[in-house]
Amino acid sequence: MSQSLCHRSLCIKLFIYLTLVVFAIPSYGQEVLISVTEGTSNTGWSLGWQTFTTSSTEDKTLYSVSLDLANESAFDGSVQLELYAERSDSGCLPGLSSLVATSEPKQITNSTYEFIEFFFTTQPRPILAPNTQYYITLTIDTPTDGNQGIQADFTGTGGGAGNNCGILNHIVKVADSSWIFIDNFENGGTSAWN
């Protein structure tokens, strides 16, 4: 009598993982759409928002957005990003409408000084139209005490935080719209394939 070395669902996950490793799918099909990391100024998390424009070639699936955050507070902060399709304000305030998607929430522990990657894992994943402007905003689920910061360049426009206009340090990753993300490896998930 023979016994299986693994449970069926575990074997399927292992097979999918090994298939991806063997065929070396680069970074689960993701690519960097925008990377802005030069800003050296710092302001509070409140009213943090940034615009970005997709390429003019084809629809893309939003994979993640990273922001350069700091938390010097004595407590952890719970935050997430929201993606919007419209903006009505022409000044430094977000004034966003037409919610498209919300990222997974993140706990930003005290003594954090790094880019935090927010994954958009809701199903279906948000599809970004070509040559279209979108807006992200940082949503804060815990009180702030002035010891949380976001890195930016406040000489530009297209975003802002803390009532200041500027360009937030941000990285936007996308994938081909034909990719189906079951879950991401970063969160202990199974796979992605098209």
C-alpha positions, 0 to 999 in steps of 0.5 A: 500500500503506497502513501502520498508524500503530500496532500493534493492541494499542497502538491498543486501549489508546489507544482505551480511554484516549481513551474514558475521557478523552472520557466523563470517568469520575471518578477511574476510578470510585473514591470515598473511603470514609474519610479520617482525616488529623488525627493529629500524633503519630508512632511506629514502623512495627512493629505498625501496624494500623487498622480501618475499617467499610464503608457499609451500602448495597452491596458495594464493591471495595477500590481503595487504602489510604493511610497517612501514613508517614515514613522518616528511615533511611539505607536504603529500606524495603519495605512492603505492606498486608494486609487482614484480616476478623477480629481476636482481640486486644482490646488495642493489638496487631493479632491479625488473622486471615482474610487477604482480600488483600495490596496491591502492595509499595512502596519507601519511600525515605529522606527520605519524609514523605507519604501513601503509597497502596497499591493492591490489584490482585490479581485478583479485587479484594477485594470488601468487604461492606456494614456490615462491619469490616475491618482493615489491617496494615502488613507490613515486608519490610526491617529497621527501625532506629527511624527509620521513622514512621507518623502517628496520633492516640494518644488514640483507638482502632481501630488502633495502631502500636509497641504504642500504641493509636490511630487511624492517619492513613489514607485508604480508597478504594473503587469500585462492585463492578461495576467491573472493573479491568484495571490502574491508570494510576498503574502504567502500566496500561491502563484500568478499565471496568464 
